Amino acid sequence: MSTENEGNPVPPAPSAPPVPPSSPAASPQAAASDGGDAPTTPIPPTPQSAPGAPAGDPYGTAPQAPDASWPPPPPVTPSYADPGAGAGAGWGSSYDQQHQQYQQQPFQQPQRAPKKGSGRGGLIAAVLVAALVAGGLGGGLGYTLAKNNDDSGSTTISATSSGGATQVKRAAGTIAAVAQNALPSTVTIESEGTNGEGGTGTGFVFDKQGHIITNNHVVADSLDGGKLTATFPDGKKYDAEVVGHAQGYDVAVIKLKNPPSDLKPLALGDSDRVAVGDETIAIGAPFGLSNTVTTGIISAKNRPVASSDGSSTSKASYMSALQTDASINPGNSGGPLLDASGAVIGINSAIQSASSGGLGSTGQSGSIGLGFAIPINQAKYVAQQLIKTGKPVYAKIGASVSLEDGTSGAQITDSGSSGSAAVESGGPADKAGLKPGDVITKLDDRVIDSGPTLIGEIWTHKPGDKVQITYKRGGSEHTVTVTLGSRVGDN
């Protein structure tokens, strides 16, 4: 997903808790052309109505009334692995046992704005000329009015009239103060592949050694010989390299080459203690507009989300996400989601989008107030593993579960990928007595409504953790204790 997710729609969203429906998003592609300035495209002078255009719509772009079948059914995602191998996807020995086709959900990984191109110079120049002319007129009128006021004897009082410029002081808990403290530790990441394609995302300083944490999909283009740079708000740019990346978690760590000695890591909060209604502050580079700050609240916790960049070769990432209404757009991916104290509580990773925008759109979908962040407690663990070994470590139960959308639970399939066993012999699920056909309905106190929900919940834990799994078999409900196993790498 180049920044804000481009390409095909993503896997279906689990039904619990429900996600509000939205009209399907267009499938933007990560391209070498830049969409960073698209939102600022001015509206041209009103032309004559085009032939056939409806009254009141000189551009002929008025939306048509939806028909009775709206919304249309979601598109089908590309199949994973061998589509003929079975109806389930294995999340035991490895999650690459995914192989069935299933409906795509509207969640998108927003998060890398396209790179800047050269086709808009004339338009930008026109905007600048207009701005200068307007500024000149405004300055002339302002001077005339001020002179008239002076002549009339009118007296005004300036905030600085007591002498010297007044220094505005802001309390530590204000949004302005939080942003002022966090911005110097947030970077805009430019990722470019060997084919010249890429995009823009965000990251933040993780430690004083120069490690930057971001999303996997932000750096994906630069893998295998591409180019990666990180730019700080003061304009200083550094070359960087990928230390490790975890596609399943959608987390990556990069390291600055020759990092400065005054790096200030952002403080990490405790995402387990976040409450619905808590204030949130998101920092990123939406559509290439670096160092943008937006605010909102925590709208929901433990939201099961499967997201993808939409490409035909992309596998889904799974998370039990923090949901926020802070505006998140392409380019925000990988940026920090802060609490009111300025501590990082999540990594902005995905959005649900209704459309790809209108006049001046780059083809990428934008925010409708449904953004999703990877909880920082999980991301911190993943980042530490990547720094230590360069590879991600996933918790597993050793069973293949169906990825079909539903509300009844996560069903263990009859067979795994390519005809392998659905329950790994000697694995955690096997030791706990789980069998093909069992439907898992709870993991500890979390309700499990589908396979993707189960995967997201398992991955919030670490290998070796003990969890209580509730399942149904033949109409009867059972509960067993499962000690989670481990899998190294994304393969």
BELMO-V261509 format. One record per run of one state. SS is the DSSP state (H for helix, E for strand, C for the rest). FROM is the first residue (numbers start at 1). LEN is the number of residues. If there is no record, write none. Layout:
# BELMO-V261509
<<SS;FROM;LEN> <SS;FROM;LEN>>
This chain:
# BELMO-V261509
<<C;1;2> <E;3;2> <C;5;5> <E;10;2> <C;12;26> <H;38;3> <C;41;35> <E;76;1> <C;77;12> <E;89;2> <C;91;4> <H;95;3> <C;98;5> <E;103;3> <C;106;1> <E;107;2> <C;109;1> <E;110;5> <C;115;6> <H;121;32> <C;153;22> <H;175;9> <C;184;2> <E;186;7> <C;193;5> <E;198;8> <C;206;5> <E;211;4> <C;215;1> <H;216;7> <C;223;4> <E;227;6> <C;233;4> <E;237;10> <C;247;4> <E;251;6> <C;257;11> <E;268;1> <C;269;2> <H;271;3> <C;274;5> <E;279;8> <C;287;2> <E;289;19> <C;308;9> <E;317;8> <C;325;11> <E;336;3> <C;339;5> <E;344;9> <C;353;18> <E;371;5> <H;376;14> <C;390;3> <E;393;4> <C;397;2> <E;399;3> <C;402;8> <E;410;3> <C;413;4> <H;417;3> <C;420;3> <E;423;1> <C;424;4> <H;428;4> <C;432;7> <E;439;5> <C;444;2> <E;446;2> <C;448;3> <H;451;8> <C;459;7> <E;466;8> <C;474;2> <E;476;8> <C;484;1> <E;485;4> <C;489;3>>
